[in-house]
Amino acid sequence: MENISLPSKIEIEDTKEKNKSIITIQPCHPGYGTTLGNALRRVLLSSLPGGAVIAFKIEGASHEFSGIDNVKEDLVEISLNLKQLGLNIFTDEPVKLELKAKGEKKVTAKDIKTTSDVEVINSDLVIATLTSKTAELNMEILVTKGRGYVPSESREKEDLEVGMIVIDSIFTPIKNVGFQIENVRVGKMTNYENLIITIETDGTITPKEALNQSVKILLDHFNQIAVETKDGAKPKKVKKENTKKTEEEPEEKTEAKEKEVKKAKKADKALEEDKEDTEETKEEKPKKA
């Protein structure tokens, strides 16, 4: 029987675009290119950890539809800009960041005062535009680690500071991922496949790191459901204690039955004796004339 062949070569090609690579896995057994491509793409988009803004607070703004004096953008636009913030977070706890800006200028992610637990990747990201020399923007930004996409509704029950505006959070570090299959000839077979995956990240990790993380997640799941068959599947032996108990139980039942039989015999004997005494008494009575 022919074994299922494994890919023997992996090529990583960096493109002109930053944080984007083309990874070719070749040659894959017929049908396995699509199988691997679908699995990797799903994990890349949904399961890689990342950092994101979950809520923010601006001095003078009470809700997400409020306008801010001397600021070009409204809160909806500012929240959309914050969603694009690329973050490396080195703690599992939420971290509060501060942003303070004055004067006529463009406020970027570089103006955010970070801590040792947070690194801003895209510091040139424009968050807001101040339109006056007297303009002032004071903001608190709450960030944390997570996976995938988390809607703002799921955080409504969380105990957040008063005035915090909760936003949808996109934690995945993957901006785009796709794959295609190319047929390739291996020996006499012409239906083998080359799996070509294009991965673009937000800069917090490289495409190669993203691929390795997704492979590890899949391996962890497969290892969890794999059955150990090195020594063969053997049934578990029953403990001796359990065996003794099962052997003792019939003996106890037998003893109980014997006692019941003895009691029954004694009762029958007593009834017979009473019957004999009654008959003797009847015989002794005188007959009427």
N, C-alpha and C positions, 0 to 999 in steps of 0.2 A: 504494500500500500504506500502511495506517495505521501510524504509528509507535507504539511502546510509550510511553505517557505516564508522566512522572515525578511524584512527589509535589511539591506546590507550597507546602505549609504544614506547619509543625511547631509544636505547642503544648506547653509544659511547665507543668504545674499542680502546685504544692506542696500536700501534704495536711497535715492537723492533726498527723499522726504525724511525728516527727522522722526525717530522712534518708530520706523516702519521697516519690516523685513519680510522677505519671501523665503519660506522654508520648504525644501523639497525632500520628501521621504520616498526612497525608491530601492528596489522595485517591490511593490506590494502584491501579495497573492490575489488572484482574480476576485473582485468583490470587496476585498479588505481595505482598499483605498477609501471607498465611500463609508464603510463601517467606522474606520479610525477617524476620518474627517468629521463625520457627524458628532461623534463622541467628544472629540477635542474641542470643536467649535462650541458645543453646548456648555462645556465646563469653562472654557475661556470667557464666555459672555456672562455666566451666572454665578460662578463659584470662587473666583479669585478675590482675596481680601484687598481692601483699599481704604483710603480716608476720604471723608467728604464733610461738607457743612450740613448740619442738621437744623440749626436755628440761628437767628441773628436778631439784634436789637439796635435800633438807631434812636439817638436822643431826639425827642420831639415828634416821633412817629408812633402812633398807638396801634395801628393795624396795617396790613399789607397793602391796602389801597390808598394809604395816606400819601400826600405830597410833601416834599421837603423844600424849604426855602433855599433859594440860590443853588439848587442841585438840578441838573438837567434831567436825570433819570428819575422815574418814580420807583416805589419799592418793588414792584413786580419786575422791572428791568434789572434792578440791583440784585434781586434774588436769582434771576437767570444767570447773571454774571458770576455770582458766588458758586453756582452749581458747576461751573467750569474750572474751579480752583483745584489745581493738582497738589495733593498733600501726601507726605510721608509721615505717618504717625507712629511713634515708638512706644506707646502705652495703650492698654486696653480701656482706660478710663476716658470719659469725655474731657476735652481741654477747651478752656475759654481763651480766645485771643482778642486783642484790642487793636482798633484802627482809629487814629486821630489825624485829621488833615485840616489845614486852614488855607485860605487864599484862593485865587483863581488858578485852577490846575486840574489835571487829570489824576484821579486817585487810582493807584494800581495796587496789586498784591504786594508790591515791595514796601508799601506803607504799613502793612500789617506787622504788629509787634509780636513776634513768635517766641516760643519757649524752647527749652532743650528737647522737649518731647515732640515737637512739630517742625517739619521742614516744608517750605513752600517751593514747589518746583517751577511753576510758570509765574515768576515774579513780575513779568511785564503785562499780565492780564489787567485790563481796565475794569474797575469796579464801579466807579461813578465819576462824574465831571462837575466840578465846582465852577459856577459861572460868575462869581463876584469876589472881589478882594476881601470882602467881609464875611464870605461864606465859611462855614465851619461844619465839619462832619465828624461825629463821635459815634463809633460803632463797636458793639461786642459781637463776636462770632463764636459760636459753639461748634466744635468739630469732634469727630470720633471715627473709630474704625468700624468696618462692617463688610457685608458681601452683597453683591447684586444691587437691586433697586428697592428702596424702601419709601413708600408714599407717606406724606405728612400725616394722613389720617391715623396711621398706626402709632403715632407718637402723641396723640391727643391726651392719653391717660398718664403720660409721664409727668413727673413733678418738675417742671421747668420754671425758671425765674419769670416773674410777672413782666409782661411787655415783650417777651421773646416771641418772634414770629417763626413758626415751624415751616420748613420747606421740604419738598421731595428731595431725597438724597440718592445720588448715583455713585455707589462705592466702587464699582468695577473699574480697574485701571485700563481696561480695553476699550479703545475708541471704535475700532472696526476689526472684524475678522471674517475671512471668507476662504473657501477652498475650491479647487477644481481638480479633475481627474484627467490624466493623459494616458492613453494606452501605450504600452511599450513591449518590445519583443524580448523574450528571455528564452534562448535556445530555439526550439521549434514552436514554442507557445507565443501567441501574439496578443493574448488577452490579459497580460499582467498590467499593473497600474502604477503610475507615479502620482503620489499625493502632493499637491502644491498648496501650501497654506500661506496666506498673506495676513500678517498680524500688525496692527497699529496700536500703540499704547499711548497713555497720556504723559509719559516721561518718568513716572514714578518707578517703573520697572522696564527692563528691555524686553523685546519680543521673545528672545531666547529664554529669559527667566520666566516669562509668562507661560511659554510652552512647557518648560520643565515643571512648573507648579501644577499645571493642569494634568500632566502625565502622572505626577505623584498622587494627586487626588483620585484619579481613576485606579491606580495601582492599590491604594489603600482600600478602596471599595472591593476590588477583585480579590485581594488577599483576605478580606473579611468573610467573603462568601465561598472561598475555596475550601475543598474537602481534603484533609490530609490522607493520602493513600500510599505513603512510602512503605509502611509495615502492613498494609492491608487493613480493611475495616473489620474490627473484631468486636463482637458484642460484649457489653460490660458484664463482668462476673457478679453474681448475686452474693452479697455478704453472708458469712457464716451465721452471724447473729440472726439474720432474717430467716435463714433456712431452719435453724433450730426452733424458732418460734412457730413456723408453719408445721414442723414435725410434732411439737408439743401440743398444739391446739387439738388435733384429732384424739390424742390420749385423754385430755381433759374431758372432751365430749363423751368418750367411751366410758370413763369412770362415772360420769353423771348419769348416763343411761343405765349402768349397772345398779346404781343406788336406787334409781326410780323403779327398776324391775324388782329389786328386793322389797321395796316398800309395797309395791303392788301385790307381791306374793304374800306378805304378812297380812295385808288387808283382806285378801281372798281367804286366807286361813282363818282369820278372825270371824269372817262372815259364815264360813262353814261350821265353826264351833257354835255360833249363836243359833244356827239353823237346827243343829243336832239337839241342843238344849230345849228348843221350842217343841220339837217333835216328842221328846221324852216327857215333857210336861203334859202334852195332850193325851198320851197313853195312860198316865197315872190318874186322870180324872174319871170318877164313877159314871157308869152308864145309867140313863134315866129309865124307869120302869114303864 
